Amino acid sequence: MPEATFYAKAMRGASRLVGHWLLIGEASPDRLAMILGDTARLAKLGEPEDTPDGATLTAWSGDTQPPLWAARTALFLLVQMPGRPRPRDEFEACAWAYCWLRNRAFDSPQDALAALPDHLHEPLREPLELAFVDQNSRRLV
């Protein structure tokens, strides 16, 4: 996965990341959207102007690019789930890595990897390295 394509893959995977939250969250789409908006505000991952509804969340998990706060918050929630979800494909893995670095500050890709739950080390090892290169080249800001 060449570094030059990482950002494009992460942005393409953002919808898949939000879709993963919609798929495995144990509530209605409207409730999951409310949880996403409220968590973004409480965890300081973004300031959505309005709390999204289920239809918006569904659109974000399809062809509509979600706002960055939604992808960052979906990752925040997924990483904490007891079911230990993992990215389902390369694009989603890139979005997970991109958002992980946006949610917290790390000095190295190894530090970022070590901070993840153990079940995410293998699927996010390479994407985190690429995300770190991307961040240091200032495309993450």
VEXFI-586931 format. One record per residue (C-alpha): residue in one letter; x, y, z. Coordinates in steps of 0.1 Angstrom, whole numbers. Layout:
N
ATOM bati     x     y     z
ATOM    A     X     Y     Z
...
//
This chain:
141
ATOM bati     x     y     z
ATOM    M     0     0     0
ATOM    P    20    30   -12
ATOM    E    20    60    12
ATOM    A     8    83   -16
ATOM    T   -26    65   -17
ATOM    F   -31    62    21
ATOM    Y   -51    94    25
ATOM    A   -75    85    -3
ATOM    K   -80    51    12
ATOM    A   -86    65    46
ATOM    M  -112    89    33
ATOM    R  -129    61    13
ATOM    G  -128    39    44
ATOM    A  -145    66    66
ATOM    S  -179    57    54
ATOM    R  -171    20    61
ATOM    L  -160    29    96
ATOM    V  -193    48   103
ATOM    G  -211    19    87
ATOM    H  -194    -6   111
ATOM    W  -208    14   140
ATOM    L  -242    13   124
ATOM    L  -239   -24   118
ATOM    I  -229   -36   152
ATOM    G  -243   -10   175
ATOM    E  -271   -24   195
ATOM    A  -298     2   190
ATOM    S  -319    18   163
ATOM    P  -301    40   137
ATOM    D  -317    72   153
ATOM    R  -303    61   187
ATOM    L  -269    53   173
ATOM    A  -268    86   156
ATOM    M  -277   104   188
ATOM    I  -250    84   207
ATOM    L  -224    94   180
ATOM    G  -232   131   182
ATOM    D  -233   132   220
ATOM    T  -201   112   224
ATOM    A  -183   135   199
ATOM    R  -192   164   221
ATOM    L  -184   147   254
ATOM    A  -151   132   243
ATOM    K  -142   164   225
ATOM    L  -138   146   191
ATOM    G  -159   172   173
ATOM    E  -187   197   176
ATOM    P  -215   186   154
ATOM    E  -239   216   147
ATOM    D  -269   193   150
ATOM    T  -273   158   163
ATOM    P  -276   136   132
ATOM    D  -306   113   127
ATOM    G  -307    77   116
ATOM    A  -312    86    79
ATOM    T  -281   108    80
ATOM    L  -261    81    97
ATOM    T  -272    56    71
ATOM    A  -262    80    43
ATOM    W  -228    85    59
ATOM    S  -223    47    59
ATOM    G  -230    46    22
ATOM    D  -220    70    -6
ATOM    T  -220   102    14
ATOM    Q  -187   111    30
ATOM    P  -191   115    67
ATOM    P  -177   145    86
ATOM    L  -144   137   103
ATOM    W  -159   140   138
ATOM    A  -183   111   129
ATOM    A  -156    88   118
ATOM    R  -134    97   148
ATOM    T  -162    91   172
ATOM    A  -172    58   155
ATOM    L  -137    46   160
ATOM    F  -137    58   196
ATOM    L  -168    38   203
ATOM    L  -158     7   183
ATOM    V  -124     3   201
ATOM    Q  -143     2   234
ATOM    M  -168   -25   224
ATOM    P  -165   -58   242
ATOM    G  -171   -77   209
ATOM    R  -136   -66   198
ATOM    P  -145   -55   163
ATOM    R  -118   -52   137
ATOM    P  -116   -34   104
ATOM    R  -134   -54    77
ATOM    D  -111   -44    48
ATOM    E   -81   -23    38
ATOM    F  -100     9    33
ATOM    E  -116     7    67
ATOM    A   -83    -2    83
ATOM    C   -68    30    68
ATOM    A   -97    50    83
ATOM    W   -92    34   117
ATOM    A   -55    43   116
ATOM    Y   -61    78   104
ATOM    C   -88    84   131
ATOM    W   -67    68   158
ATOM    L   -39    93   152
ATOM    R   -64   122   150
ATOM    N   -79   112   183
ATOM    R   -47   110   204
ATOM    A   -11   122   201
ATOM    F    17    97   197
ATOM    D    54   100   193
ATOM    S    58    70   170
ATOM    P    38    44   151
ATOM    Q    50    19   177
ATOM    D    35    40   205
ATOM    A     2    43   186
ATOM    L     1     6   180
ATOM    A     9    -2   217
ATOM    A   -20    20   228
ATOM    L   -45    -1   208
ATOM    P   -62   -31   222
ATOM    D   -43   -63   214
ATOM    H   -67   -76   189
ATOM    L   -61   -46   167
ATOM    H   -23   -48   166
ATOM    E   -21   -70   135
ATOM    P   -48   -55   113
ATOM    L   -36   -19   121
ATOM    R     2   -24   121
ATOM    E     8   -14    85
ATOM    P   -20    13    82
ATOM    L    -7    30   114
ATOM    E    28    32    99
ATOM    L    14    48    68
ATOM    A    -8    71    88
ATOM    F    21    83   108
ATOM    V    41    91    77
ATOM    D    10   109    64
ATOM    Q     7   128    96
ATOM    N    43   138    96
ATOM    S    40   151    60
ATOM    R    12   173    73
ATOM    R   -17   158    54
ATOM    L   -34   148    86
ATOM    V   -38   184    97
//
